[in-house]
Amino acid sequence: MKRDGNGDLDPVEGGDRKMLWDKGGNSDQGVIDFTAARDRVLDRELARWDVTGSMAHSVMLYESGIIERGECATLLKALEGMLSTIESEGAPSLRGHEDIHSAIEGRLVELTGDTGKKIHAGRSRNDQVLTALSLYYRYELASTIKVLHSLLKSMAQLSFRYSSVMMPGYTHLQPAMPSSFGLWFGSWAESLLEDMEEAASAYTAVNRSPAGTAAGYGTTMPLKREVVTRLLDFDREVVNSLFIQLRRGKTDKRVADALASAATTLSRLAGDVILFAASEFRFIRIADRFTTGSSIMPQKRNPDVFEIVRARANVVRSLPASVSMLITNLPSGYNRDYQVLKELIFPAFGEVRSLTAITEQMIANIEVREEIIDDSYNQIFAAEEANRLVEEGYPFREAYRQVAASAGKKSFRATTPENYSHLGSIGNTGTEIIEERAGEVASSVRGVGATELAASVASALTRR
């Protein structure tokens, strides 16, 4: 018999198989293994959220007149205890169950008897899973915004610290115009701001309750869907039951876009650091203890961390395309294809946060060369020389021609940060504005944990 990652016997090998959809017959073992195998592992991530969603569903059943108050109290107490166990010991054993949802329901029946068998009234596993997924995505997005914000603040501080340190700016990988490390670090801060905004937008998209829509066609039970919306702190319900299934993949694509956006920033930042640390540039230096070496070349100090960040981030960048392909031309209603979305997206949350954290650590340990601009870079002041002539009254095109004719033949007057005053320039990077906006985005999302949310749901019954 196979064992899963927790040492339990494989949940569908050996012993009785408890399928929520079991109708009294035996399903082919190969079919069960193929359709449920990876899902059983990934669904452990949903355990706490499934329990929390089931608590809110129990209160909705009571307020809709489907179960008694005492039954609701029994379910809430058992579920809250199960959540506590999950938080301290991990997800329950899946032995004999095809997924975490049946395992949780099975344990609930063990604890409460026939009362536990009432928990599935008025819902399908479709809206049950989607409720747990929405809670999971919401929490993971909030956590991702938090680490992006931390890196942004580090970049902002470096932007302030090196606001007056000039460096050449490049276009087409050729020296082009004057820049500064303050502007360079600040540019990554604003890129991270947009990543945070993208994640906050995805957060808004997932923060809508699918509970009470059953398999996508509603139910004859008079469910008060707004109860779950209120208890689980969703912004509102998704209205149309069938649209709940149509938005699957569409909403996941929003999440994938947010993760890919952050990965794009991390990848390109890593690329810049690798380039600027190269011996041909030497704009920055990575501290020796954060580099690796060579088995044959004693002098090597390799930026392996940034190279791995770049590679792994680029893998995450492919996520939206994978999601788009998965949902292409699917008919309305539920399709089992959606299950594969979890395989794509769940690992990406941890990946992006890991890459962000190591990037922040590495950036804090790079050394900036403060005397870069010398005669070899004098020609980057050509555009500023043309601007000086314009200020003296020359038409820009005439000034441009004059400077172009002398480029490479004469030295141009160097500028300093004090010569730049407009917002977003070397002398006025606007980094403080970026920091302020990032703070607003961070405060707009609530990363409420399952335990806190469950406690609020449990107290709802006592308030009535």
C-alpha positions in Angstrom: 0.0 0.0 0.0 1.2 3.5 -0.8 1.6 6.1 1.9 0.9 9.8 1.5 3.1 12.7 2.6 1.9 12.4 6.2 2.6 8.7 6.5 -1.1 7.8 6.2 -2.2 4.9 4.0 -3.1 6.1 0.6 -6.6 7.5 1.0 -8.1 5.3 -1.7 -5.9 2.2 -1.5 -7.0 -0.5 0.9 -10.1 -0.4 3.2 -13.4 1.2 2.4 -13.5 4.0 0.0 -15.9 6.8 1.2 -16.9 8.9 -1.8 -19.3 11.7 -1.4 -20.8 10.7 -4.7 -21.0 7.0 -3.8 -24.2 5.4 -4.8 -23.6 1.9 -3.5 -21.3 0.5 -6.2 -17.6 0.3 -6.4 -15.6 2.6 -8.7 -12.7 1.5 -10.6 -9.5 2.0 -8.6 -7.5 3.3 -11.5 -10.2 5.9 -12.2 -10.2 7.0 -8.6 -6.4 7.3 -8.5 -6.2 9.3 -11.7 -9.0 11.7 -10.9 -8.2 12.4 -7.3 -4.5 11.6 -6.6 -2.9 15.0 -6.8 -6.0 16.8 -5.7 -5.8 15.0 -2.3 -2.4 16.5 -1.6 -3.3 20.0 -2.7 -6.6 20.0 -0.9 -4.7 19.8 2.4 -4.2 23.6 1.9 -8.0 24.0 1.9 -8.7 22.1 5.1 -9.0 25.1 7.5 -10.9 27.0 4.9 -13.3 24.2 4.3 -14.0 23.9 8.0 -14.6 27.7 8.3 -16.9 27.7 5.3 -18.8 24.7 6.7 -19.3 26.7 10.0 -20.9 29.6 8.1 -23.0 27.1 6.1 -24.3 25.6 9.3 -25.4 29.0 10.6 -27.1 29.7 7.2 -29.0 26.4 7.5 -30.2 27.4 10.9 -31.2 30.9 9.9 -32.9 29.5 6.8 -35.0 27.1 9.0 -33.4 23.9 7.8 -31.8 22.7 11.0 -32.5 23.4 14.7 -30.5 25.8 16.8 -29.2 23.0 18.9 -28.0 21.1 15.9 -26.3 24.2 14.6 -24.5 24.7 18.0 -23.4 21.0 17.9 -22.0 21.4 14.4 -20.2 24.7 15.2 -18.6 23.2 18.3 -17.3 20.2 16.5 -16.1 22.1 13.5 -14.3 24.7 15.7 -12.6 21.8 17.5 -11.6 20.3 14.2 -10.1 23.6 13.1 -8.1 23.9 16.2 -6.7 20.4 15.5 -5.9 21.3 12.0 -4.0 24.5 13.1 -1.9 22.5 15.6 -1.5 19.2 13.9 -2.2 19.7 10.2 -5.0 18.4 8.0 -6.9 15.3 9.0 -6.0 11.9 7.6 -7.5 11.2 4.2 -7.5 7.4 4.7 -10.6 6.1 3.0 -11.6 9.4 1.5 -11.0 10.8 -2.0 -10.4 14.4 -0.8 -10.3 16.7 2.2 -13.9 17.6 1.9 -15.2 14.1 2.4 -12.6 13.5 5.2 -13.8 16.6 7.1 -17.4 15.6 6.7 -16.6 12.0 7.7 -14.9 13.2 10.9 -17.8 15.5 11.6 -20.2 12.6 11.4 -17.9 10.6 13.8 -18.1 13.5 16.3 -21.8 14.4 16.0 -23.6 11.4 14.6 -26.7 12.0 12.5 -26.4 15.8 13.0 -23.2 15.8 11.0 -25.0 14.1 8.1 -27.1 17.3 7.8 -24.2 19.6 7.0 -24.4 19.0 3.2 -28.0 20.1 2.9 -28.5 22.9 0.4 -25.0 22.7 -1.0 -23.0 20.8 -3.6 -19.3 20.1 -3.4 -19.0 22.7 -6.2 -20.0 25.7 -4.1 -18.4 24.1 -1.0 -15.0 23.9 -2.8 -15.4 27.4 -4.3 -16.2 28.9 -0.9 -13.0 27.4 0.5 -11.1 28.4 -2.6 -12.3 32.0 -2.3 -11.2 32.2 1.4 -7.9 30.6 0.5 -7.2 32.9 -2.4 -8.2 35.9 -0.3 -5.8 35.0 2.5 -2.9 34.1 0.2 -3.3 37.3 -1.9 -3.2 39.4 1.3 -0.1 37.5 2.5 1.5 38.1 -0.9 0.7 41.8 -0.8 2.4 42.0 2.6 5.7 40.6 1.4 5.6 42.8 -1.7 5.0 45.8 0.5 8.0 44.8 2.7 10.3 44.7 -0.4 8.9 47.9 -1.7 9.7 49.7 1.6 13.3 48.4 1.4 13.6 49.7 -2.2 12.1 53.1 -1.1 14.7 53.4 1.7 17.5 52.7 -0.7 16.0 55.2 -3.1 16.2 57.8 -0.3 19.7 56.7 0.8 21.2 57.0 -2.7 19.1 59.9 -4.0 22.2 61.9 -4.9 24.4 59.1 -6.3 24.5 59.5 -10.1 24.7 56.6 -12.6 24.3 56.3 -16.4 20.9 55.5 -17.7 20.7 53.1 -20.6 18.5 52.6 -23.7 19.2 49.8 -26.1 21.8 48.7 -23.6 23.9 51.8 -24.5 24.7 54.7 -22.3 21.9 57.3 -22.9 21.2 59.9 -20.2 22.1 60.7 -16.6 20.3 58.7 -14.0 20.7 58.0 -10.3 20.5 55.1 -7.9 17.7 56.9 -6.2 15.8 56.9 -9.4 16.7 53.2 -10.1 15.7 51.9 -6.7 12.6 54.1 -6.8 11.6 52.6 -10.2 11.5 49.1 -8.7 9.4 50.4 -5.7 6.8 51.7 -8.1 6.9 48.5 -10.1 6.1 46.7 -6.8 3.3 49.2 -6.1 1.7 48.1 -9.4 2.1 44.5 -8.4 0.4 45.2 -5.1 -2.4 46.9 -6.9 -2.8 44.0 -9.3 -3.0 41.6 -6.3 -5.5 43.9 -4.6 -7.6 43.8 -7.7 -7.5 40.0 -7.7 -8.4 40.1 -4.0 -11.5 42.1 -4.8 -12.5 39.6 -7.5 -12.2 36.6 -5.2 -13.9 38.3 -2.3 -17.4 37.4 -3.4 -19.4 34.6 -2.0 -20.3 31.6 -4.1 -22.0 29.8 -1.2 -25.6 28.6 -1.7 -25.4 28.2 -5.4 -25.1 24.4 -5.1 -23.9 22.7 -8.3 -24.5 25.8 -10.4 -28.3 25.7 -10.6 -29.4 26.7 -7.1 -31.6 24.6 -4.8 -35.2 24.4 -3.8 -34.1 25.1 -0.2 -34.8 28.7 0.9 -31.2 29.5 1.6 -30.3 33.0 2.9 -27.1 33.3 1.0 -26.4 36.7 2.5 -25.8 35.0 5.9 -22.6 33.4 4.6 -21.5 36.6 2.9 -21.8 38.4 6.2 -20.2 35.8 8.4 -17.2 35.2 6.1 -16.7 38.9 5.5 -17.2 38.7 1.7 -18.0 42.0 -0.1 -21.0 40.5 -1.7 -22.5 37.4 -3.3 -21.9 36.3 -6.9 -25.5 36.6 -8.0 -26.2 34.1 -10.8 -25.8 30.4 -9.8 -24.6 29.3 -13.2 -22.1 32.2 -13.5 -20.4 30.7 -10.4 -19.1 28.0 -12.7 -18.5 30.3 -15.7 -16.2 32.5 -13.6 -14.0 29.6 -12.6 -10.8 30.0 -14.5 -11.7 33.6 -15.2 -11.2 34.5 -11.5 -8.2 32.2 -11.3 -6.7 34.0 -14.3 -6.9 37.3 -12.3 -5.0 35.6 -9.5 -2.4 34.2 -11.9 -2.0 37.6 -13.5 -1.3 39.1 -10.1 1.4 36.5 -9.3 2.9 36.8 -12.8 3.0 40.6 -12.4 5.1 40.3 -9.2 7.3 37.6 -10.9 8.0 40.0 -13.8 9.3 42.6 -11.4 11.4 40.1 -9.6 12.8 38.6 -12.8 13.7 42.0 -14.4 15.2 43.3 -11.1 17.4 40.2 -10.9 18.5 40.7 -14.4 19.5 44.3 -13.7 21.5 43.3 -10.6 23.3 40.6 -12.5 24.2 43.0 -15.3 25.2 45.9 -13.0 27.4 43.6 -10.9 29.3 42.3 -14.0 32.9 43.3 -14.4 32.0 45.3 -17.5 29.7 47.6 -15.4 30.8 47.4 -11.7 27.9 49.7 -10.7 27.2 47.5 -7.7 28.9 44.7 -5.8 27.2 41.7 -4.2 28.8 40.9 -0.8 31.0 37.8 -1.0 28.9 35.7 1.4 25.9 36.1 -0.9 27.7 34.8 -4.0 28.9 31.3 -5.0 32.1 30.2 -6.6 33.6 27.8 -9.2 35.1 24.4 -8.8 38.0 25.4 -11.1 38.2 29.2 -11.2 39.3 30.6 -7.8 38.4 34.2 -8.6 34.7 33.6 -9.4 32.0 35.4 -7.4 28.8 34.3 -9.1 25.3 35.9 -8.6 23.6 32.5 -8.5 20.8 33.6 -6.2 19.7 36.3 -8.6 20.0 33.9 -11.6 17.8 31.4 -9.8 15.3 34.2 -8.9 15.2 35.2 -12.5 14.6 31.6 -13.8 12.0 30.7 -11.2 10.2 34.0 -11.6 10.1 33.5 -15.3 8.4 30.1 -14.7 5.7 31.9 -12.7 5.3 34.4 -15.5 4.0 31.5 -17.7 1.1 30.9 -15.3 -1.6 33.1 -16.9 -1.0 31.4 -20.3 -1.4 28.0 -18.7 -4.7 29.0 -17.0 -6.0 30.5 -20.2 -5.3 27.3 -22.1 -6.9 25.2 -19.5 -10.2 27.0 -19.7 -10.3 27.5 -23.4 -13.7 26.6 -24.9 -15.0 24.8 -21.8 -18.8 24.6 -21.9 -20.9 26.3 -19.2 -21.5 24.4 -16.0 -18.9 22.5 -13.9 -16.1 20.7 -15.7 -13.5 18.5 -13.9 -10.8 20.4 -15.9 -11.1 23.1 -13.2 -9.5 20.8 -10.7 -6.1 21.2 -12.4 -6.2 25.0 -11.7 -5.1 24.2 -8.1 -2.0 22.4 -9.4 -1.0 25.5 -11.3 -1.8 28.2 -8.8 -1.4 26.8 -5.3 2.4 26.3 -5.5 2.9 29.7 -7.2 1.8 31.7 -4.0 4.7 30.2 -2.0 7.1 30.6 -4.9 6.4 34.3 -5.3 6.7 35.0 -1.6 9.9 33.0 -1.4 11.4 34.8 -4.3 10.4 38.2 -2.9 11.8 37.4 0.5 15.2 36.3 -0.8 15.3 39.3 -3.1 14.8 41.6 -0.2 17.6 39.9 1.8 20.0 40.1 -1.2 19.2 43.7 -2.1 20.0 44.7 1.5 23.5 43.3 1.0 24.6 44.9 -2.3 27.2 47.7 -2.3 26.6 50.7 -4.5 29.6 52.3 -6.2 29.2 56.0 -5.6 31.7 57.3 -8.1 30.6 55.9 -11.4 30.3 59.0 -13.7 33.7 59.9 -15.2 34.9 61.2 -18.6 34.0 57.9 -20.2 30.3 58.6 -19.6 30.5 62.3 -20.6 28.4 61.9 -23.7 25.3 61.0 -21.7 24.9 64.7 -21.0 24.3 65.5 -24.7 20.6 65.7 -24.4 20.9 68.0 -21.4 23.3 70.2 -23.5 20.5 70.5 -26.1 18.1 71.4 -23.3 20.4 74.1 -22.1 20.5 75.7 -25.6 16.7 75.5 -25.7 16.6 77.5 -22.4 18.8 80.1 -24.1 16.2 80.5 -26.9 17.2 78.0 -29.6 14.4 75.9 -31.2 14.9 72.3 -30.0 15.5 70.9 -33.5 18.3 73.4 -34.1 19.8 72.7 -30.6 19.6 69.0 -31.3 21.5 69.4 -34.6 24.2 71.5 -33.0 24.8 69.1 -30.2 24.7 66.1 -32.6 27.4 67.7 -34.7 29.7 68.0 -31.8 28.9 64.7 -30.1 32.1 62.7 -29.6 34.2 65.7 -30.3 33.7 67.7 -27.2 32.8 67.4 -23.6 29.4 68.4 -22.3 28.6 70.1 -19.0 27.7 67.5 -16.4 24.4 67.9 -14.5 23.7 67.1 -10.9 20.5 66.0 -9.1 19.8 69.7 -8.2 19.3 70.4 -11.9 16.2 68.2 -12.0 13.0 69.4 -10.3 10.0 67.8 -12.0 8.2 64.9 -10.3 9.7 61.5 -11.2 13.1 63.0 -12.1 16.6 62.5 -10.6 16.2 65.4 -8.2 12.5 64.6 -7.3 12.0 60.9 -7.6 8.6 61.0 -5.8 9.5 57.9 -3.9 7.6 59.2 -0.8 4.4 59.3 -2.9 5.0 55.6 -4.0 5.4 54.7 -0.3 2.2 56.4 0.6 0.2 54.8 -2.1 1.6 51.4 -1.2 0.5 51.9 2.4 -3.1 52.6 1.1 -3.1 49.4 -0.9 -1.8 47.3 1.9 -4.4 48.6 4.3 -7.2 47.9 1.8 -7.0 44.1 2.2 -7.6 42.1 5.2 -5.6 38.9 5.7 -8.0 37.3 8.2 -6.8 33.9 9.3 -9.2 30.9 9.5 -9.1 30.8 13.3 -10.1 34.4 13.7 -12.8 34.1 11.1 -14.2 30.8 12.6 -14.4 32.5 16.1 -16.5 35.3 14.6 -18.8 32.7 12.9 -19.1 30.7 16.1 -20.1 33.8 18.1 -22.8 34.6 15.6 -25.1 32.0 17.0 -24.8 33.3 20.5 -25.7 36.8 19.3 -29.0 35.6 18.1 
